[in-house]
Amino acid sequence: MNPLYRNDRQGQLPDSWYAASAEIAPDRPTLKGAVTADVCIVGAGYTGLSAARHLADKGLDVVVVDAHRVGFGASGRNGGQVCSGYNMSMRKMAERYGADHARHLWDLAEEAKADVRALCAQHIPEARFRNGIAEAAARPGEVADLHADANFLRHTFDHDAVRTLDRAEINALIKTDDYFGGHLDESAGHIHPLRYVFGLARLAEAAGARIFERSEVHHIVHGDPAVLRTGKGQIRANHVILAGNGYLPSIVPKVSAKILPVNSFIAATEPLGARAAQVLTQDIAVSDSKFVLNYYRLSEDNRLLFGGRPSYQIAFPKDIKTKLSARIAQMFPQLDGVRVDYAWGGTLGITINKLPAVQRIAPNVVSASGYSGHGVALSGLAGKVMAEAIAGQAGRFDTLAALEIPNFPGGTAFRAPILRLAMTWYAMRDRLAV
Ligand SMILES: Cc1cc2nc3c(=O)[nH]c(=O)nc-3n(C[C@H](O)[C@H](O)[C@H](O)COP(=O)(O)OP(=O)(O)OC[C@H]3O[C@@H](n4cnc5c(N)ncnc54)[C@H](O)[C@@H]3O)c2cc1C
């Protein structure tokens, strides 16, 4: 069994506030026997379901298989932040890739965000898209950088939705002494991630895609067609999309060489009522610049949904609740005594340079993963461009695939220990505020 699955009950969604506040769809069938399809998609998260809907809309016969359930992976348990751009500033991307390529990449990321907003507005209103993400500087020296990023977006890409915040402005929004300034992007936003992924599945099925749950792909025989084997069945497909992100086991070495599974954790407090305004004075989401970053927002019933504490260990710690409660108390002492009702973890895929790994693995196999904390928006777009590539229009796929993603040093055995050492060092710097 994939060791990551030991953190969860097999075939079950985790006990999160999201699961407690969503209408869970009835079980879908397990794949049994042999089926054929134009396209087989491995993974029923945002990436796989977006690809499925776009391909089915084009009239292709699509099968999606998930080892567990729709939304079992990161898509059903994340921080819900629909971010602008990538997990690398556009300033840096322009330096690295040149102005034209950076502009093209920015436009794709803007489309990704607009797609989430439009899907929520037209088809998945229960995901409740809310505007605004603040990025907060945890050290005085980082304010200038965040302001330069915001000004670059305003001047180079006419992105007027972002504005800089000085210390007084950020303290008026976020009631902690920990921040020195930052920026607020009103075009970014936050959603209920599990309701959103359920909505994507509904749309994919309405377009004609077939989804099988509790059907883990153990082996792929490459060829034309490719054959994918699950415990009880097999799929012969002309094309394959790998959309397992951090959960995809090492069945495809070209993918696992570039993707490191990282765990992140979220706590949901009891409803705060009027005390919610003692944390955030607007219904925005926040992420901060601490290397061991925190991300948080309020839920529709005024709970604080507080995430952080990334870990490179495969097993989740036993005391997620205690650790996150301590972090909340440290940042927001005014919440002293507030109960944490839910705490859960999940696995995301990161790449070494934090840019998504969009790859052609074989002539008829494509893959997208490693959004590095920016996948709520970018994964849907990746699914869409993979669908375009399969339909014969590979231009936008090639733009994303042109991002160079080096393999992790140390191979699959040593990359996690190397990164753990680096994390300990940066976590210590956070604590010492250096
Ligand atoms: C705690 C947490 C907080 C996060 N917060 C944010 C955030 O605020 N904003 C943001 O943009 N991003 C965030 N992310 C990342 C974001 O959730 C992901 O980038 C995104 O959901 C990736 O979607 P996906 O469809 O590619 O992968 P997933 O949603 O992980 O789906 C992959 C699916 O593939 C299945 N699978 C894997 N291997 C196989 C196999 N062999 N056979 C069959 N099925 C298989 C798994 O069961 C899983 O359901 C967060 C992630 C976590 C874990």
PDBQT file of the ligand as one rigid body, heavy atoms in Angstrom, charges set to zero:
ROOT
HETATM    1  C1  LIG A 501      -3.434  20.923   4.076  1.00  0.00    +0.000 C 
HETATM    2  C2  LIG A 501      -3.297  21.512   2.686  1.00  0.00    +0.000 A 
HETATM    3  C3  LIG A 501      -3.514  22.874   2.491  1.00  0.00    +0.000 A 
HETATM    4  C4  LIG A 501      -3.412  23.415   1.196  1.00  0.00    +0.000 A 
HETATM    5  N1  LIG A 501      -3.775  24.717   1.006  1.00  0.00    +0.000 NA
HETATM    6  C5  LIG A 501      -3.795  25.243  -0.242  1.00  0.00    +0.000 A 
HETATM    7  C6  LIG A 501      -4.296  26.539  -0.482  1.00  0.00    +0.000 A 
HETATM    8  O1  LIG A 501      -4.803  27.211   0.420  1.00  0.00    +0.000 OA
HETATM    9  N2  LIG A 501      -4.239  27.029  -1.746  1.00  0.00    +0.000 N 
HETATM   10  C7  LIG A 501      -3.726  26.293  -2.775  1.00  0.00    +0.000 A 
HETATM   11  O2  LIG A 501      -3.709  26.779  -3.911  1.00  0.00    +0.000 OA
HETATM   12  N3  LIG A 501      -3.279  25.022  -2.587  1.00  0.00    +0.000 NA
HETATM   13  C8  LIG A 501      -3.335  24.482  -1.364  1.00  0.00    +0.000 A 
HETATM   14  N4  LIG A 501      -2.961  23.180  -1.172  1.00  0.00    +0.000 N 
HETATM   15  C9  LIG A 501      -2.559  22.388  -2.345  1.00  0.00    +0.000 C 
HETATM   16  C10 LIG A 501      -3.780  21.998  -3.198  1.00  0.00    +0.000 C 
HETATM   17  O3  LIG A 501      -4.764  21.433  -2.376  1.00  0.00    +0.000 OA
HETATM   18  C11 LIG A 501      -3.331  21.011  -4.279  1.00  0.00    +0.000 C 
HETATM   19  O4  LIG A 501      -2.347  21.618  -5.087  1.00  0.00    +0.000 OA
HETATM   20  C12 LIG A 501      -4.453  20.557  -5.192  1.00  0.00    +0.000 C 
HETATM   21  O5  LIG A 501      -5.568  20.127  -4.461  1.00  0.00    +0.000 OA
HETATM   22  C13 LIG A 501      -3.935  19.450  -6.100  1.00  0.00    +0.000 C 
HETATM   23  O6  LIG A 501      -5.036  18.817  -6.733  1.00  0.00    +0.000 OA
HETATM   24  P1  LIG A 501      -4.778  17.467  -7.507  1.00  0.00    +0.000 P 
HETATM   25  O7  LIG A 501      -6.058  17.092  -8.131  1.00  0.00    +0.000 OA
HETATM   26  O8  LIG A 501      -3.616  17.627  -8.418  1.00  0.00    +0.000 OA
HETATM   27  O9  LIG A 501      -4.320  16.420  -6.396  1.00  0.00    +0.000 OA
HETATM   28  P2  LIG A 501      -5.147  15.751  -5.196  1.00  0.00    +0.000 P 
HETATM   29  O10 LIG A 501      -6.316  16.545  -4.814  1.00  0.00    +0.000 OA
HETATM   30  O11 LIG A 501      -4.165  15.400  -4.144  1.00  0.00    +0.000 OA
HETATM   31  O12 LIG A 501      -5.735  14.428  -5.845  1.00  0.00    +0.000 OA
HETATM   32  C14 LIG A 501      -4.949  13.336  -6.187  1.00  0.00    +0.000 C 
HETATM   33  C15 LIG A 501      -5.817  12.097  -6.147  1.00  0.00    +0.000 C 
HETATM   34  O13 LIG A 501      -5.122  11.063  -6.833  1.00  0.00    +0.000 OA
HETATM   35  C16 LIG A 501      -5.432   9.851  -6.201  1.00  0.00    +0.000 C 
HETATM   36  N5  LIG A 501      -4.379   8.899  -6.578  1.00  0.00    +0.000 N 
HETATM   37  C17 LIG A 501      -3.042   9.015  -6.395  1.00  0.00    +0.000 A 
HETATM   38  N6  LIG A 501      -2.412   7.950  -6.879  1.00  0.00    +0.000 NA
HETATM   39  C18 LIG A 501      -3.367   7.136  -7.402  1.00  0.00    +0.000 A 
HETATM   40  C19 LIG A 501      -3.319   5.858  -8.029  1.00  0.00    +0.000 A 
HETATM   41  N7  LIG A 501      -2.184   5.197  -8.225  1.00  0.00    +0.000 N 
HETATM   42  N8  LIG A 501      -4.499   5.306  -8.434  1.00  0.00    +0.000 NA
HETATM   43  C20 LIG A 501      -5.684   5.959  -8.249  1.00  0.00    +0.000 A 
HETATM   44  N9  LIG A 501      -5.755   7.171  -7.631  1.00  0.00    +0.000 NA
HETATM   45  C21 LIG A 501      -4.618   7.745  -7.216  1.00  0.00    +0.000 A 
HETATM   46  C22 LIG A 501      -5.498  10.175  -4.722  1.00  0.00    +0.000 C 
HETATM   47  O14 LIG A 501      -6.296   9.258  -3.997  1.00  0.00    +0.000 OA
HETATM   48  C23 LIG A 501      -6.086  11.586  -4.730  1.00  0.00    +0.000 C 
HETATM   49  O15 LIG A 501      -7.491  11.586  -4.494  1.00  0.00    +0.000 OA
HETATM   50  C24 LIG A 501      -3.028  22.594   0.094  1.00  0.00    +0.000 A 
HETATM   51  C25 LIG A 501      -2.803  21.241   0.306  1.00  0.00    +0.000 A 
HETATM   52  C26 LIG A 501      -2.935  20.685   1.586  1.00  0.00    +0.000 A 
HETATM   53  C27 LIG A 501      -2.705  19.218   1.784  1.00  0.00    +0.000 C 
ENDROOT
TORSDOF 0
